[in-house]
């Protein structure tokens, strides 16, 4: 039994049993997919080499030689537990071919029936890339812009028809934006964005936060960059004092007094080092000293001055320049609450 309705598969959050090798899964996978490999990385390499040198039959023979009773028992245990918890799951390998069929056969012998995704990972990945390209070309996209700390992410989180790119990237976008959670693989990031957009559809506007080409180490797909550069905007405008307060809430408060305090202090200095050239030597030294003093004292209010300086003298000029480069129409501007209400009313 096979399934090729990729749209419904992603719309319904169908659990996916990924039997590819761990290295393949790490390089890119789908939401709701779980890696329970048929072959480990070394076995995959051995069989791939045999396939190239001697053909499919020889590769299958080697596969069965490597699949000892102990290995088959371990695989069936892992697959069986997964299928028990996810009775509606589908199974896939890279192309929906030999590895999927062997895994399905082993499961069938154990009395477990599970459909195979037609075309496997490659077909699903192609489907999501095509969907993302279509959405970027035809969907109504509105960008939420505004200076750093103005609450753009708060707006995204308050709007139903929004895609939170920074949340999906596990990064807050700026040079100081790294989080404790590691960023996903580039391919997994792209897959997730496509699935998010697929669920929202293209019948009404979709909102995204204004982002540069990179969010941490992850790049926005080129077609999405183009669409965002041309899309109309709503602009959040908040006074500097409010922006400083939100930066303190989002970045400083979670770190003060906690186990990650020392790491937070080191991360600030490392981030300042990455923008030293743009800051200039004198300003960099002043900010480094101010942040070091604030971190040593652990007093929240001591962060206000260096944060305000960063926003006013580093981020704001960069934001103003980037805003002038955008070709999209400015639909609305105002404080965060007004922007949220405007976006919610946009049909």
N, C-alpha and C positions, 0 to 999 in steps of 0.2 A: 504494500500500500504506500502511495506517495502523495505528497501535497505540493501544489505550486501556486496557491493563492497567497502570495507574499503580503499583499495589502492587509488582508484579514489577519494574517499571522501577527503582524506588528500592531494593528489596531486593537487586537484582543489580548495583547501581552502574553502570547502563547509561550510557555516555558520551552526552552530549546536545549537539547542534550548535544553538546558539541564534543565529538569524539576525535577531533584533530589533536595533534601533539601539543604539549604545553607551550612551546615556542611560537606556534602558529596562533594560539589563543591570545598570548601576550601581545603579539603584533597587532591584533585587531579582532574585536568580536561585537556582538549585538546586545542590546538591552535584553534582559531575561535569559541570556544564554549562560550555561554552566559547563565548565570543562571537566569531562570524565573521559580521558583519552583512551583510545584503543591501543595506541603505541606511545611509548615515551620518546623523547627527542632522539636518543641514540638509535632505537629500533627504527624509527621513521627514516633516519639517514641511511641505515643499512639497507632497508627495503627499497628506498628510492634509488640507491646506487645499483642494486641488483636489477631493478626494473630497466634502468638505462642500458645496462650492459647485456642483459639476457632476456628481457621482455617480461610480460605480465605473468605468464604461468610460473616462471622461475621466481618472481617476486612473491606470488601467492604461496608457493611452496616454502620459501624462507619464512614468510609470515607465520605459517602453521608450525614451523620448527621453533620459532621464537615464542609462540604462544603455548607455553608449558601449562600443565594442569593448574599449577599454583597461580600463574598469571591469569588464566581464564576465570578461575574462581574469584580472584580479587576484582577483575573487571565486572563480572556479573553481579557481585555484591554491591559495588558502587552504582552500577546502572540500575539494579533492582531497587535499591533504596531511593534513587532519584525518581524512578517511575512510580513508586508507591506514593511519594509526596506530590508528584505532578502527573496525574493519570492522563491529562490531555496533552502531554509533551510530544514534540516532534524531534527527530534525530537528524543530524547532518554532519558531513565531513567537508572537505574542501570543494569537491564537485558533485557530491551526492552519489559517488560511485562505489569503488571497491570497499573502502573502509566502512561506509554506511551499511553496505549490504552484509559484510561480515558481522558487524555489530548487531544488525537486525536479526541475522540468522542465529547468533549465539543467544540473543534474548528470546527468540521464538522457541528455542530448545528448552529454555527455562520457563516457558509458558507465558511470556510477556510479549504482547504485540504493540509495536510502536511504529507509526508512519515515518517515512523518510522525506525530507524536504528535497523536492526535485531541483537538481542543479546545485544543491548545497550552498556553502558559504559564498562561493563566487557569484551565483545567481542572485542571492539576496543582497549582496553588496552592490551589484550592478543596479538592481531595482531601487535601492535607496539613493544611489548617486543620481539616477535619472529623476527620481521624485524631487530631490533637492534642486536640481537644475531647473525643473519645471516651475517649482515654487518661486525660485529666485527670479525667473523670467516673467511670471504672470501674477503672482500673489500681491495683494495690497500690504505693503510693509511700511511701518511707521517707526522712526527712530526716536528714542528718548535721549536727548542730549542734555548737557549741563556740565559745569565745572566739577572737578574732583571734589567729592564730599558733599555734593548738593542733594543726594538722596535718590539718584537714578535707580539704583538697585532696589530701594524700598518701593519705588513706583512699579518696577517690573514685578515684584513679589505681590503687589496689591491688585494687579490686573490679570484677569482670567486668560485672555488671549495673548499671552506673552511667552517668549522663550528666553529663559535665563541662561545666557551664554556663559557667564562667569561661574554659575553653579555647575554647569555641565563640564566646564574646564577645570573645576577645583582650583580656581585662582581668581583673585579680585581685580586683575587687570593691570594694576600699576606695578612699578618696580618694587614696591613694598607689598605686593599682593599675594605672595606665597601663603599657602595654608598648611596645616598639619597633614592634610590628606594628599597623597601623591596624585599628580595629574594623570589622566588616562592616556592611552595610546592615541596618536593622531587619528587613526582610522576609527577607533571606537568613539571618539569625540564627534567625528563627522556623522557616523551612523546614528548617534543619539540625537543630534540636531535634526536630521532628516525624519526620524521617527516622531519627534516632538511636533514638527511642522505637519507631518502626515495626519496626526491626531487632531490638530487644530483646523485643518482644511484651509481652503483658499477663498471661502465665501465672504469673509469679513476680514478687516485689517488684523495683522499680527504685529505685535510690538517687540522690539529688541532694544537693548541698551547700546548706545554709541560706543563702539570699540575700535581700537586700532587693528592692524593686521595680525598682531600676535596677542594672545592671552596667555601670559607666561611663556612656555615653550611651544604652545599649540597655535597653529595658524588657522585663521578662518578660511574656508574654501574660497577660491578666487571668485567664483560666481556670486557668492554671498557678499564678499567685499564690494563688488561692483554694484550689486543691488542696494546695499546700505549707503553707498556714496551718493546714489541718485534718489533715495527715498525721502519723502517729506519728514519733517522733524517737529517734535514738541520739545521745548527747552525749559528745564527746571532752573529757576532763579532763586537763590537763597543767600542771605547775607553771610559774610565771612565768619562771623561769630557762630552762627548755627552750623555751618559746615565744619568748623573746628570741633564743635561738640559732637557731631555725628562721627567724625573720624576717631575721636577719643572713645566713643561707645563701641565702634566696630573693631578698632585695632588695639587700643591701649587697655581698656577695661578687662578684656578676657585674659590678658597676659600678666597684669599686675598681681603680685603676691602668690602666683601659682607656680607649679613645678617648671613651667616653660619660661619663667622670667629671664633666666640667664640666656636662653636661646633667643628670646625676643630681643634682648639688648644687642646680642651679636648680629642678629639678622638686620637690625636697623643700621648698624655700622657698615655691614656688607652692602646693603642697598644704597646707602649714601656713597659708598665707594664707586658703585656702578654709574652714578650720575655726577661724579666729581668734576668731570670736564665741563659739563653744562652749567654746573653751579659756579664754577670758578674756585680757585684755591682758597681764597679768604672766606667766602661764604661756606664752603665745605667744612673748613676748620671750625668755624663758629657753630654751625649746626651739629657737627660731630660732638663738640664739647657740650652743647646744650642738651642733646639727647643722652649723652653719657651721664651728665649730672642728674637728669630726670630719672633715668633708669636706676642709678645708684640710690637715690632717695626714695624711689617707688611712690612718689606723690603725683597723683593724676594731674593737678593743675600746672605742674612744672613742664608738662608736655605741650601746653597751649601755645607758648611763644614759638618754639621751633616748628610745630605743626602749621601754625598760621603763616610763618615765613615760607615754608615749603609750598603751601597752597598759593599764596599771593605771588611769590617771586619765581617759582619753578613751574608749577602746574598750570596756573592761569594763563600765562603768555603762550604756553604750548597749546592749551585748549582753544584760545582765541584764534590762533593761527589755523588750527585744524578746522575750526568751525567755518572760517572764511573759505576753505577749500571745498566745502560741501556744496553740491549743486541742488540739493533738495529744497523744496519750499518750506518755510517756517510756518507751521499751522497755528501754533499757540505757544505762549510763554507765560510763566508765572511761578508762584511758589509751589512746593511739592504737592500740597493738598489739592490745589486747583488743577494741576497737571493730571493727577490721578483721576479726579472727577471728569475732566475733559476726555481722557482716554477711555474711561468706562462707558461714557455716553456715545463713543464713536462706533458707528455700526457699518 
